[in-house]
């Protein structure tokens, strides 16, 4: 019986070794394949996507408000010419200030100025 006990220990040890090997392989392969196929998203890329979506949405509102202001004020300045860049930036900075903020978000103001130029 003593010989049989050693055989069972050896079999149990090989089962544990195989299970541990699969665990290690899975721990390495899971994130590699998950990140490679886009099934897993890192918090950095998620935060960047959320920030970009926020800036884009706020820039759209800013450009609409700036266009509305320009039409109401009967300002016929062509915003596409190079000399109007300062005017675009000024309009964008003015309307990029969100209700709870005291100054314009630079990313929103830049995106708003780009939208103003594209809409001209």
N, CA, C and O atoms as CSV, one atom per row, in Angstrom:
chain,resi,resn,atom,element,x,y,z
A,1,UNK,N,N,0.794,-1.196,0.000
A,1,UNK,CA,C,0.000,0.000,0.000
A,1,UNK,C,C,0.844,1.272,0.000
A,1,UNK,O,O,0.436,2.302,-0.537
A,2,UNK,N,N,2.024,1.184,0.609
A,2,UNK,CA,C,2.877,2.360,0.672
A,2,UNK,C,C,3.288,2.820,-0.723
A,2,UNK,O,O,3.368,4.020,-0.984
A,3,UNK,N,N,3.546,1.881,-1.607
A,3,UNK,CA,C,3.909,2.228,-2.976
A,3,UNK,C,C,2.750,2.894,-3.709
A,3,UNK,O,O,2.954,3.815,-4.500
A,4,UNK,N,N,1.548,2.429,-3.445
A,4,UNK,CA,C,0.358,2.998,-4.073
A,4,UNK,C,C,0.120,4.432,-3.601
A,4,UNK,O,O,-0.318,5.286,-4.372
A,5,UNK,N,N,0.413,4.683,-2.326
A,5,UNK,CA,C,0.251,6.030,-1.772
A,5,UNK,C,C,1.175,7.023,-2.477
A,5,UNK,O,O,0.777,8.153,-2.759
A,6,UNK,N,N,2.415,6.598,-2.763
A,6,UNK,CA,C,3.349,7.469,-3.481
A,6,UNK,C,C,2.863,7.727,-4.899
A,6,UNK,O,O,3.024,8.829,-5.424
A,7,UNK,N,N,2.274,6.720,-5.515
A,7,UNK,CA,C,1.741,6.883,-6.873
A,7,UNK,C,C,0.613,7.906,-6.872
A,7,UNK,O,O,0.538,8.741,-7.773
A,8,UNK,N,N,-0.276,7.855,-5.862
A,8,UNK,CA,C,-1.374,8.814,-5.757
A,8,UNK,C,C,-0.848,10.233,-5.510
A,8,UNK,O,O,-1.374,11.200,-6.061
A,9,UNK,N,N,0.193,10.347,-4.679
A,9,UNK,CA,C,0.793,11.656,-4.434
A,9,UNK,C,C,1.396,12.230,-5.716
A,9,UNK,O,O,1.276,13.423,-5.991
A,10,UNK,N,N,2.040,11.367,-6.489
A,10,UNK,CA,C,2.639,11.795,-7.740
A,10,UNK,C,C,1.557,12.225,-8.737
A,10,UNK,O,O,1.721,13.221,-9.441
A,11,UNK,N,N,0.468,11.483,-8.796
A,11,UNK,CA,C,-0.627,11.817,-9.691
A,11,UNK,C,C,-1.259,13.139,-9.255
A,11,UNK,O,O,-1.566,13.989,-10.091
A,12,UNK,N,N,-1.450,13.306,-7.970
A,12,UNK,CA,C,-2.034,14.544,-7.445
A,12,UNK,C,C,-1.111,15.726,-7.719
A,12,UNK,O,O,-1.583,16.809,-8.066
A,13,UNK,N,N,0.198,15.533,-7.570
A,13,UNK,CA,C,1.173,16.579,-7.838
A,13,UNK,C,C,1.147,16.963,-9.316
A,13,UNK,O,O,1.223,18.146,-9.645
A,14,UNK,N,N,1.043,15.981,-10.207
A,14,UNK,CA,C,1.001,16.312,-11.634
A,14,UNK,C,C,-0.297,17.026,-11.980
A,14,UNK,O,O,-0.298,17.901,-12.846
A,15,UNK,N,N,-1.407,16.677,-11.325
A,15,UNK,CA,C,-2.677,17.368,-11.575
A,15,UNK,C,C,-2.593,18.823,-11.116
A,15,UNK,O,O,-3.070,19.727,-11.801
A,16,UNK,N,N,-1.992,19.035,-9.971
A,16,UNK,CA,C,-1.827,20.388,-9.456
A,16,UNK,C,C,-0.899,21.181,-10.363
A,16,UNK,O,O,-1.148,22.357,-10.629
A,17,UNK,N,N,0.166,20.551,-10.840
A,17,UNK,CA,C,1.105,21.237,-11.732
A,17,UNK,C,C,0.420,21.645,-13.035
A,17,UNK,O,O,0.622,22.752,-13.534
A,18,UNK,N,N,-0.393,20.738,-13.578
A,18,UNK,CA,C,-1.110,21.051,-14.815
A,18,UNK,C,C,-2.100,22.190,-14.569
A,18,UNK,O,O,-2.200,23.109,-15.381
A,19,UNK,N,N,-2.825,22.134,-13.464
A,19,UNK,CA,C,-3.793,23.186,-13.148
A,19,UNK,C,C,-3.088,24.523,-12.947
A,19,UNK,O,O,-3.558,25.555,-13.425
A,20,UNK,N,N,-1.964,24.503,-12.241
A,20,UNK,CA,C,-1.207,25.735,-12.015
A,20,UNK,C,C,-0.665,26.280,-13.334
A,20,UNK,O,O,-0.648,27.493,-13.544
A,21,UNK,N,N,-0.229,25.400,-14.214
A,21,UNK,CA,C,0.271,25.832,-15.520
A,21,UNK,C,C,-0.828,26.515,-16.321
A,21,UNK,O,O,-0.601,27.573,-16.908
A,22,UNK,N,N,-2.028,25.915,-16.350
A,22,UNK,CA,C,-3.142,26.528,-17.074
A,22,UNK,C,C,-3.542,27.853,-16.447
A,22,UNK,O,O,-3.919,28.785,-17.158
A,23,UNK,N,N,-3.465,27.949,-15.136
A,23,UNK,CA,C,-3.797,29.195,-14.448
A,23,UNK,C,C,-2.819,30.303,-14.852
A,23,UNK,O,O,-3.234,31.428,-15.128
A,24,UNK,N,N,-1.548,29.988,-14.886
A,24,UNK,CA,C,-0.534,30.973,-15.271
A,24,UNK,C,C,-0.702,31.367,-16.735
A,24,UNK,O,O,-0.637,32.548,-17.075
A,25,UNK,N,N,-0.915,30.385,-17.594
A,25,UNK,CA,C,-1.103,30.676,-19.024
A,25,UNK,C,C,-2.345,31.546,-19.223
A,25,UNK,O,O,-2.316,32.502,-19.998
A,26,UNK,N,N,-3.426,31.220,-18.529
A,26,UNK,CA,C,-4.652,32.013,-18.638
A,26,UNK,C,C,-4.488,33.422,-18.101
A,26,UNK,O,O,-5.037,34.375,-18.653
A,27,UNK,N,N,-3.724,33.550,-17.011
A,27,UNK,CA,C,-3.503,34.871,-16.427
A,27,UNK,C,C,-2.695,35.769,-17.361
A,27,UNK,O,O,-2.837,36.991,-17.332
A,28,UNK,N,N,-1.857,35.164,-18.180
A,28,UNK,CA,C,-1.073,35.950,-19.132
A,28,UNK,C,C,-1.831,36.142,-20.440
A,28,UNK,O,O,-1.880,37.246,-20.981
A,29,UNK,N,N,-2.418,35.067,-20.940
A,29,UNK,CA,C,-3.073,35.121,-22.252
A,29,UNK,C,C,-4.386,35.912,-22.220
A,29,UNK,O,O,-4.726,36.571,-23.203
A,30,UNK,N,N,-5.114,35.857,-21.129
A,30,UNK,CA,C,-6.404,36.552,-21.042
A,30,UNK,C,C,-6.300,38.042,-21.315
A,30,UNK,O,O,-6.961,38.544,-22.224
A,31,UNK,N,N,-5.495,38.754,-20.561
A,31,UNK,CA,C,-5.360,40.192,-20.824
A,31,UNK,C,C,-4.752,40.506,-22.191
A,31,UNK,O,O,-5.138,41.481,-22.836
A,32,UNK,N,N,-3.794,39.673,-22.634
A,32,UNK,CA,C,-3.169,39.930,-23.934
A,32,UNK,C,C,-4.203,39.858,-25.046
A,32,UNK,O,O,-4.297,40.769,-25.869
A,33,UNK,N,N,-4.979,38.784,-25.075
A,33,UNK,CA,C,-5.996,38.649,-26.116
A,33,UNK,C,C,-7.155,39.619,-25.903
A,33,UNK,O,O,-7.682,40.173,-26.868
A,34,UNK,N,N,-7.551,39.828,-24.661
A,34,UNK,CA,C,-8.655,40.743,-24.378
A,34,UNK,C,C,-8.361,42.163,-24.801
A,34,UNK,O,O,-9.206,42.824,-25.405
A,35,UNK,N,N,-7.161,42.639,-24.486
A,35,UNK,CA,C,-6.775,43.993,-24.888
A,35,UNK,C,C,-6.523,44.070,-26.391
A,35,UNK,O,O,-6.813,45.084,-27.026
A,36,UNK,N,N,-5.981,42.991,-26.952
A,36,UNK,CA,C,-5.697,42.974,-28.383
A,36,UNK,C,C,-6.948,43.037,-29.235
A,36,UNK,O,O,-6.953,43.697,-30.274
A,37,UNK,N,N,-8.000,42.368,-28.820
A,37,UNK,CA,C,-9.246,42.356,-29.582
A,37,UNK,C,C,-10.202,43.466,-29.174
A,37,UNK,O,O,-11.277,43.598,-29.758
A,38,UNK,N,N,-9.833,44.255,-28.195
A,38,UNK,CA,C,-10.685,45.355,-27.771
A,38,UNK,C,C,-11.807,44.935,-26.836
A,38,UNK,O,O,-12.709,45.724,-26.556
A,39,UNK,N,N,-11.760,43.702,-26.352
A,39,UNK,CA,C,-12.793,43.241,-25.432
A,39,UNK,C,C,-12.607,43.876,-24.058
A,39,UNK,O,O,-13.577,44.079,-23.327
A,40,UNK,N,N,-11.374,44.186,-23.712
A,40,UNK,CA,C,-11.069,44.872,-22.457
A,40,UNK,C,C,-10.611,46.279,-22.794
A,40,UNK,O,O,-9.906,46.488,-23.782
A,41,UNK,N,N,-11.002,47.225,-21.992
A,41,UNK,CA,C,-10.623,48.617,-22.217
A,41,UNK,C,C,-9.926,49.123,-20.962
A,41,UNK,O,O,-10.422,48.936,-19.851
A,42,UNK,N,N,-8.793,49.754,-21.139
A,42,UNK,CA,C,-8.094,50.301,-19.984
A,42,UNK,C,C,-8.797,51.572,-19.521
A,42,UNK,O,O,-9.506,52.217,-20.293
A,43,UNK,N,N,-8.598,51.915,-18.288
A,43,UNK,CA,C,-9.248,53.121,-17.762
A,43,UNK,C,C,-8.711,54.373,-18.453
A,43,UNK,O,O,-9.432,55.362,-18.585
A,44,UNK,N,N,-7.469,54.340,-18.888
A,44,UNK,CA,C,-6.894,55.501,-19.577
A,44,UNK,C,C,-7.590,55.748,-20.908
A,44,UNK,O,O,-7.942,56.885,-21.222
A,45,UNK,N,N,-7.793,54.692,-21.691
A,45,UNK,CA,C,-8.458,54.888,-22.988
A,45,UNK,C,C,-9.930,55.237,-22.800
A,45,UNK,O,O,-10.495,56.001,-23.583
A,46,UNK,N,N,-10.553,54.677,-21.759
A,46,UNK,CA,C,-11.947,55.018,-21.484
A,46,UNK,C,C,-12.062,56.490,-21.084
A,46,UNK,O,O,-12.951,57.195,-21.562
A,47,UNK,N,N,-11.181,56.948,-20.221
A,47,UNK,CA,C,-11.212,58.344,-19.784
A,47,UNK,C,C,-10.952,59.300,-20.952
A,47,UNK,O,O,-11.570,60.361,-21.041
A,48,UNK,N,N,-10.041,58.921,-21.840
A,48,UNK,CA,C,-9.762,59.760,-23.010
A,48,UNK,C,C,-10.982,59.835,-23.925
A,48,UNK,O,O,-11.294,60.898,-24.461
A,49,UNK,N,N,-11.665,58.714,-24.102
A,49,UNK,CA,C,-12.858,58.705,-24.958
A,49,UNK,C,C,-13.967,59.565,-24.354
A,49,UNK,O,O,-14.656,60.293,-25.069
A,50,UNK,N,N,-14.132,59.478,-23.050
A,50,UNK,CA,C,-15.155,60.278,-22.374
A,50,UNK,C,C,-14.818,61.763,-22.467
A,50,UNK,O,O,-15.696,62.585,-22.728
A,51,UNK,N,N,-13.561,62.105,-22.256
A,51,UNK,CA,C,-13.138,63.505,-22.352
A,51,UNK,C,C,-13.333,64.038,-23.767
A,51,UNK,O,O,-13.818,65.155,-23.951
A,52,UNK,N,N,-12.958,63.247,-24.762
A,52,UNK,CA,C,-13.139,63.682,-26.157
A,52,UNK,C,C,-14.611,63.880,-26.495
A,52,UNK,O,O,-14.968,64.842,-27.176
A,53,UNK,N,N,-15.463,62.980,-26.026
A,53,UNK,CA,C,-16.899,63.118,-26.288
A,53,UNK,C,C,-17.460,64.358,-25.598
A,53,UNK,O,O,-18.294,65.064,-26.167
A,54,UNK,N,N,-17.005,64.622,-24.376
A,54,UNK,CA,C,-17.460,65.801,-23.632
A,54,UNK,C,C,-17.031,67.088,-24.342
A,54,UNK,O,O,-17.833,68.003,-24.527
A,55,UNK,N,N,-15.770,67.144,-24.732
A,55,UNK,CA,C,-15.256,68.333,-25.417
A,55,UNK,C,C,-15.982,68.540,-26.740
A,55,UNK,O,O,-16.332,69.670,-27.080
A,56,UNK,N,N,-16.212,67.471,-27.485
A,56,UNK,CA,C,-16.899,67.588,-28.764
A,56,UNK,C,C,-18.330,68.098,-28.587
A,56,UNK,O,O,-18.788,68.953,-29.345
A,57,UNK,N,N,-19.026,67.572,-27.592
A,57,UNK,CA,C,-20.411,68.018,-27.345
A,57,UNK,C,C,-20.451,69.481,-26.910
A,57,UNK,O,O,-21.284,70.249,-27.391
A,58,UNK,N,N,-19.562,69.865,-26.012
A,58,UNK,CA,C,-19.537,71.251,-25.545
A,58,UNK,C,C,-19.083,72.208,-26.657
A,58,UNK,O,O,-19.561,73.340,-26.735
A,59,UNK,N,N,-18.173,71.757,-27.504
A,59,UNK,CA,C,-17.722,72.592,-28.620
A,59,UNK,C,C,-18.852,72.812,-29.623
A,59,UNK,O,O,-18.955,73.890,-30.210
A,60,UNK,N,N,-19.694,71.812,-29.823
A,60,UNK,CA,C,-20.841,71.971,-30.731
A,60,UNK,C,C,-21.802,73.030,-30.194
A,60,UNK,O,O,-22.301,73.865,-30.948
A,61,UNK,N,N,-22.056,72.989,-28.896
A,61,UNK,CA,C,-22.932,73.991,-28.273
A,61,UNK,C,C,-22.287,75.369,-28.368
A,61,UNK,O,O,-22.951,76.351,-28.700
A,62,UNK,N,N,-21.008,75.437,-28.081
A,62,UNK,CA,C,-20.278,76.705,-28.141
A,62,UNK,C,C,-20.345,77.307,-29.547
A,62,UNK,O,O,-20.610,78.500,-29.698
A,63,UNK,N,N,-20.107,76.492,-30.567
A,63,UNK,CA,C,-20.106,77.031,-31.937
A,63,UNK,C,C,-21.500,77.488,-32.356
A,63,UNK,O,O,-21.640,78.478,-33.075
A,64,UNK,N,N,-22.536,76.769,-31.908
A,64,UNK,CA,C,-23.905,77.210,-32.219
A,64,UNK,C,C,-24.211,78.545,-31.542
A,64,UNK,O,O,-24.814,79.430,-32.147
A,65,UNK,N,N,-23.796,78.683,-30.293
A,65,UNK,CA,C,-24.032,79.935,-29.572
A,65,UNK,C,C,-23.256,81.090,-30.213
A,65,UNK,O,O,-23.777,82.199,-30.325
A,66,UNK,N,N,-22.027,80.834,-30.628
A,66,UNK,CA,C,-21.217,81.875,-31.257
A,66,UNK,C,C,-21.810,82.280,-32.608
A,66,UNK,O,O,-21.845,83.464,-32.942
A,67,UNK,N,N,-22.274,81.303,-33.377
A,67,UNK,CA,C,-22.927,81.608,-34.660
A,67,UNK,C,C,-24.205,82.413,-34.444
A,67,UNK,O,O,-24.480,83.370,-35.166
A,68,UNK,N,N,-24.968,82.016,-33.454
A,68,UNK,CA,C,-26.208,82.722,-33.146
A,68,UNK,C,C,-25.904,84.168,-32.742
A,68,UNK,O,O,-26.582,85.098,-33.180
A,69,UNK,N,N,-24.895,84.344,-31.918
A,69,UNK,CA,C,-24.488,85.682,-31.494
A,69,UNK,C,C,-24.047,86.509,-32.696
A,69,UNK,O,O,-24.419,87.674,-32.833
A,70,UNK,N,N,-23.251,85.891,-33.564
A,70,UNK,CA,C,-22.743,86.603,-34.739
A,70,UNK,C,C,-23.893,87.032,-35.649
A,70,UNK,O,O,-23.871,88.135,-36.194
A,71,UNK,N,N,-24.894,86.172,-35.818
A,71,UNK,CA,C,-26.040,86.518,-36.664
A,71,UNK,C,C,-26.910,87.586,-36.004
A,71,UNK,O,O,-27.398,88.489,-36.683
A,72,UNK,N,N,-27.108,87.495,-34.701
A,72,UNK,CA,C,-27.923,88.471,-33.973
A,72,UNK,C,C,-27.253,89.841,-33.968
A,72,UNK,O,O,-27.926,90.865,-34.081
A,73,UNK,N,N,-25.953,89.859,-33.838
A,73,UNK,CA,C,-25.215,91.124,-33.809
A,73,UNK,C,C,-24.998,91.684,-35.206
A,73,UNK,O,O,-24.400,92.749,-35.362
A,74,UNK,N,N,-25.476,90.979,-36.217
A,74,UNK,CA,C,-25.326,91.388,-37.620
A,74,UNK,C,C,-23.856,91.542,-37.986
A,74,UNK,O,O,-23.480,92.417,-38.766
A,75,UNK,N,N,-23.031,90.667,-37.402
A,75,UNK,CA,C,-21.604,90.673,-37.695
A,75,UNK,C,C,-21.381,89.824,-38.941
A,75,UNK,O,O,-21.650,88.623,-38.935
A,76,UNK,N,N,-20.895,90.440,-39.991
A,76,UNK,CA,C,-20.732,89.731,-41.260
A,76,UNK,C,C,-19.273,89.364,-41.521
A,76,UNK,O,O,-18.894,89.116,-42.666
A,77,UNK,N,N,-18.466,89.327,-40.492
A,77,UNK,CA,C,-17.055,88.988,-40.657
A,77,UNK,C,C,-16.931,87.553,-41.150
A,77,UNK,O,O,-17.559,86.643,-40.609
A,78,UNK,N,N,-16.120,87.362,-42.176
A,78,UNK,CA,C,-15.865,86.026,-42.706
A,78,UNK,C,C,-14.866,85.343,-41.782
A,78,UNK,O,O,-13.719,85.776,-41.669
A,79,UNK,N,N,-15.301,84.284,-41.127
A,79,UNK,CA,C,-14.448,83.619,-40.149
A,79,UNK,C,C,-13.447,82.655,-40.776
A,79,UNK,O,O,-12.698,82.006,-40.046
A,80,UNK,N,N,-13.410,82.541,-42.084
A,80,UNK,CA,C,-12.490,81.594,-42.717
A,80,UNK,C,C,-11.137,82.201,-43.039
A,80,UNK,O,O,-10.151,81.474,-43.158
A,81,UNK,N,N,-11.069,83.495,-43.178
A,81,UNK,CA,C,-9.797,84.118,-43.545
A,81,UNK,C,C,-8.837,84.091,-42.372
A,81,UNK,O,O,-9.250,84.016,-41.215
A,82,UNK,N,N,-7.544,84.155,-42.685
A,82,UNK,CA,C,-6.515,84.048,-41.646
A,82,UNK,C,C,-6.632,85.157,-40.605
A,82,UNK,O,O,-6.427,84.906,-39.418
A,83,UNK,N,N,-6.953,86.361,-41.022
A,83,UNK,CA,C,-7.037,87.485,-40.093
A,83,UNK,C,C,-8.203,87.331,-39.124
A,83,UNK,O,O,-8.231,87.980,-38.078
A,84,UNK,N,N,-9.160,86.479,-39.464
A,84,UNK,CA,C,-10.303,86.277,-38.573
A,84,UNK,C,C,-10.022,85.217,-37.511
A,84,UNK,O,O,-10.894,84.909,-36.698
A,85,UNK,N,N,-8.817,84.659,-37.510
A,85,UNK,CA,C,-8.481,83.636,-36.519
A,85,UNK,C,C,-8.629,84.175,-35.096
A,85,UNK,O,O,-9.139,83.488,-34.212
A,86,UNK,N,N,-8.183,85.393,-34.892
A,86,UNK,CA,C,-8.282,85.988,-33.559
A,86,UNK,C,C,-9.751,86.174,-33.161
A,86,UNK,O,O,-10.117,85.961,-32.005
A,87,UNK,N,N,-10.582,86.571,-34.119
A,87,UNK,CA,C,-12.016,86.716,-33.853
A,87,UNK,C,C,-12.643,85.364,-33.501
A,87,UNK,O,O,-13.443,85.263,-32.572
A,88,UNK,N,N,-12.264,84.323,-34.262
A,88,UNK,CA,C,-12.772,82.980,-33.955
A,88,UNK,C,C,-12.369,82.553,-32.557
A,88,UNK,O,O,-13.184,82.031,-31.797
A,89,UNK,N,N,-11.109,82.777,-32.225
A,89,UNK,CA,C,-10.627,82.393,-30.897
A,89,UNK,C,C,-11.317,83.188,-29.795
A,89,UNK,O,O,-11.617,82.644,-28.732
A,90,UNK,N,N,-11.569,84.469,-30.043
A,90,UNK,CA,C,-12.257,85.311,-29.063
A,90,UNK,C,C,-13.698,84.842,-28.864
A,90,UNK,O,O,-14.167,84.702,-27.735
A,91,UNK,N,N,-14.394,84.603,-29.982
A,91,UNK,CA,C,-15.773,84.093,-29.889
A,91,UNK,C,C,-15.808,82.747,-29.179
A,91,UNK,O,O,-16.659,82.506,-28.323
A,92,UNK,N,N,-14.871,81.874,-29.543
A,92,UNK,CA,C,-14.837,80.544,-28.935
A,92,UNK,C,C,-14.573,80.641,-27.433
A,92,UNK,O,O,-15.229,79.965,-26.640
A,93,UNK,N,N,-13.622,81.473,-27.047
A,93,UNK,CA,C,-13.316,81.614,-25.620
A,93,UNK,C,C,-14.497,82.213,-24.857
A,93,UNK,O,O,-14.738,81.867,-23.701
A,94,UNK,N,N,-15.224,83.104,-25.508
A,94,UNK,CA,C,-16.376,83.735,-24.850
A,94,UNK,C,C,-17.495,82.726,-24.590
A,94,UNK,O,O,-18.108,82.737,-23.522
A,95,UNK,N,N,-17.758,81.862,-25.558
A,95,UNK,CA,C,-18.876,80.938,-25.427
A,95,UNK,C,C,-18.469,79.550,-24.931
A,95,UNK,O,O,-19.324,78.675,-24.786
A,96,UNK,N,N,-17.193,79.338,-24.673
A,96,UNK,CA,C,-16.733,78.059,-24.128
A,96,UNK,C,C,-16.795,78.033,-22.607
A,96,UNK,O,O,-16.486,77.011,-21.995
A,97,UNK,N,N,-17.188,79.142,-21.991
A,97,UNK,CA,C,-17.327,79.178,-20.532
A,97,UNK,C,C,-18.643,78.503,-20.165
A,97,UNK,O,O,-19.720,78.957,-20.552
A,98,UNK,N,N,-18.541,77.430,-19.424
A,98,UNK,CA,C,-19.734,76.687,-19.017
A,98,UNK,C,C,-20.365,77.338,-17.791
A,98,UNK,O,O,-19.677,78.030,-17.040
A,99,UNK,N,N,-21.656,77.128,-17.578
A,99,UNK,CA,C,-22.367,77.823,-16.494
A,99,UNK,C,C,-21.715,77.701,-15.117
A,99,UNK,O,O,-21.768,78.651,-14.336
A,100,UNK,N,N,-21.106,76.568,-14.801
A,100,UNK,CA,C,-20.531,76.404,-13.463
A,100,UNK,C,C,-19.060,76.820,-13.405
A,100,UNK,O,O,-18.445,76.742,-12.341
A,101,UNK,N,N,-18.489,77.259,-14.522
A,101,UNK,CA,C,-17.066,77.608,-14.564
A,101,UNK,C,C,-16.874,79.118,-14.569
A,101,UNK,O,O,-17.792,79.877,-14.883
A,102,UNK,N,N,-15.678,79.533,-14.218
A,102,UNK,CA,C,-15.358,80.958,-14.226
A,102,UNK,C,C,-14.555,81.345,-15.455
A,102,UNK,O,O,-14.496,82.522,-15.811
A,103,UNK,N,N,-13.935,80.364,-16.109
A,103,UNK,CA,C,-13.181,80.650,-17.329
A,103,UNK,C,C,-13.385,79.521,-18.333
A,103,UNK,O,O,-13.870,78.442,-17.993
A,104,UNK,N,N,-13.009,79.791,-19.556
A,104,UNK,CA,C,-13.227,78.830,-20.644
A,104,UNK,C,C,-12.296,77.631,-20.507
A,104,UNK,O,O,-11.137,77.761,-20.116
A,105,UNK,N,N,-12.827,76.476,-20.835
A,105,UNK,CA,C,-12.019,75.261,-20.933
A,105,UNK,C,C,-11.233,75.364,-22.237
A,105,UNK,O,O,-11.825,75.497,-23.309
A,106,UNK,N,N,-9.902,75.303,-22.152
A,106,UNK,CA,C,-9.053,75.515,-23.331
A,106,UNK,C,C,-9.344,74.492,-24.433
A,106,UNK,O,O,-9.358,74.842,-25.613
A,107,UNK,N,N,-9.574,73.239,-24.058
A,107,UNK,CA,C,-9.871,72.213,-25.056
A,107,UNK,C,C,-11.174,72.482,-25.774
A,107,UNK,O,O,-11.274,72.292,-26.986
A,108,UNK,N,N,-12.178,72.925,-25.027
A,108,UNK,CA,C,-13.478,73.251,-25.629
A,108,UNK,C,C,-13.347,74.474,-26.525
A,108,UNK,O,O,-13.909,74.503,-27.620
A,109,UNK,N,N,-12.609,75.485,-26.071
A,109,UNK,CA,C,-12.438,76.701,-26.863
A,109,UNK,C,C,-11.714,76.400,-28.177
A,109,UNK,O,O,-12.098,76.917,-29.226
A,110,UNK,N,N,-10.678,75.572,-28.128
A,110,UNK,CA,C,-9.955,75.211,-29.348
A,110,UNK,C,C,-10.849,74.437,-30.308
A,110,UNK,O,O,-10.869,74.714,-31.507
A,111,UNK,N,N,-11.593,73.460,-29.772
A,111,UNK,CA,C,-12.501,72.672,-30.631
A,111,UNK,C,C,-13.613,73.551,-31.188
A,111,UNK,O,O,-14.038,73.366,-32.328
A,112,UNK,N,N,-14.084,74.499,-30.398
A,112,UNK,CA,C,-15.126,75.422,-30.844
A,112,UNK,C,C,-14.604,76.303,-31.979
A,112,UNK,O,O,-15.300,76.512,-32.973
A,113,UNK,N,N,-13.383,76.817,-31.833
A,113,UNK,CA,C,-12.786,77.639,-32.895
A,113,UNK,C,C,-12.621,76.824,-34.171
A,113,UNK,O,O,-12.837,77.338,-35.269
A,114,UNK,N,N,-12.240,75.554,-34.035
A,114,UNK,CA,C,-12.118,74.683,-35.213
A,114,UNK,C,C,-13.471,74.488,-35.890
A,114,UNK,O,O,-13.567,74.505,-37.117
A,115,UNK,N,N,-14.513,74.302,-35.084
A,115,UNK,CA,C,-15.853,74.131,-35.644
A,115,UNK,C,C,-16.331,75.415,-36.324
A,115,UNK,O,O,-16.976,75.362,-37.371
A,116,UNK,N,N,-16.016,76.559,-35.734
A,116,UNK,CA,C,-16.388,77.830,-36.355
A,116,UNK,C,C,-15.708,77.997,-37.706
A,116,UNK,O,O,-16.321,78.481,-38.657
A,117,UNK,N,N,-14.453,77.602,-37.792
A,117,UNK,CA,C,-13.740,77.706,-39.051
A,117,UNK,C,C,-14.331,76.735,-40.078
A,117,UNK,O,O,-14.489,77.086,-41.247
A,118,UNK,N,N,-14.655,75.524,-39.640
A,118,UNK,CA,C,-15.204,74.521,-40.562
A,118,UNK,C,C,-16.605,74.921,-41.053
A,118,UNK,O,O,-16.984,74.595,-42.178
A,119,UNK,N,N,-17.359,75.616,-40.221
A,119,UNK,CA,C,-18.729,75.986,-40.595
A,119,UNK,C,C,-18.780,77.208,-41.496
A,119,UNK,O,O,-19.807,77.473,-42.120
A,120,UNK,N,N,-17.689,77.952,-41.573
A,120,UNK,CA,C,-17.679,79.182,-42.375
A,120,UNK,C,C,-17.629,78.869,-43.845
A,120,UNK,O,O,-17.614,79.783,-44.670
